[in-house]
């Protein structure tokens, strides 16, 4: 590992692919204000990310010490101070060497999953593919050396095609081996399934719009947010809280309370049904 500094930037150059990819994975998880590609990532200085930047540079300092028996104290001090204002650039050193060629069979399991047969327990390759499909459910089986990706929408095929059409991937040249007809059938089935799911929830959403409105929420809100809003409204309109109010006002609050209860039960069923359909889609 090499470190260099300018008034605006700290540059971190890593020679080992595994170390670089580990740091890149941390950046992807904790730094939304970054840009990059396979061999370079730039993190911009943001005040709300000072804690993450301090932690990240402490990890870099630890890795730097491991590769430099007699590290420069001034270098480490400058690195620690860089978390406040400097842009951080992480790069993978380019090596003049031939990249290994990999042949990875890809199978499509009953139209429900994409299975990569890696052949060996290549942890770096597993991490690379998991990160590539980071917004999907991904399972790796060490015994069979297979990595399974479960699609979350029909756009998964676009991402898969981009992966399989590229020849160079980080530290390898990869040829993905698959049956074109099997893939076409898988893609078509995926589109039909998720199109059906979208139409189902769009039609259901029209019926539930009034219930979401009663809770002061929308269908785009998470169930956690809906439940928090429901609990706030229950506390506000509970009849026990308005026993000393006039009869008319007490009746108004009771009706509002009952409407909130009904709305919440309907919306809760919607989320439960949504999970069930997603599980079988």
Number of C-alpha atoms within 10 A of each C-alpha: 20 13 17 13 16 9 9 12 18 21 19 23 19 22 14 12 16 16 15 21 21 13 17 21 16 12 20 16 10 13 16 12 13 16 13 14 10 13 18 16 20 20 19 19 20 16 11 8 16 14 11 15 24 17 13 17 19 16 13 19 19 11 14 18 15 12 11 11 8 8 13 10 9 9 13 19 11 13 22 18 12 21 24 15 16 20 20 22 20 21 22 21 17 11 9 6 6 9 14 9 13 13 13 16 16 20 19 19 13 11 18 16 18 22 19 22 19 20 14 12 15 12 11 16 18 18 17 19 18 20 17 13 17 15 11 15 13 18 14 18 11 14 8 12 15 20 19 21 22 17 22 16 17 17 13 20 19 10 12 14 11 10 16 17 11 12 13 14 15 17 17 14 16 20 16 17 14 15 11 9 9 14 18 12 14 20 18 13 16 23 17 13 17 18 13 13 16 13 11 13 17 12 10 12 17 11 11 18 15 14 23 20 13 18 23 13 19 17 18 6 10 11 16 9 11 20 16 12 15 20 13 12 18 17 12 13 19 16 20 11 12 16 13 10 12 10 11 9 13 19 15 13 21 17 14 18 19 15 14 23 18 14 21 21 11 15 22 15 12 18 14 13 13 14 12 11 13 14 9 8 16
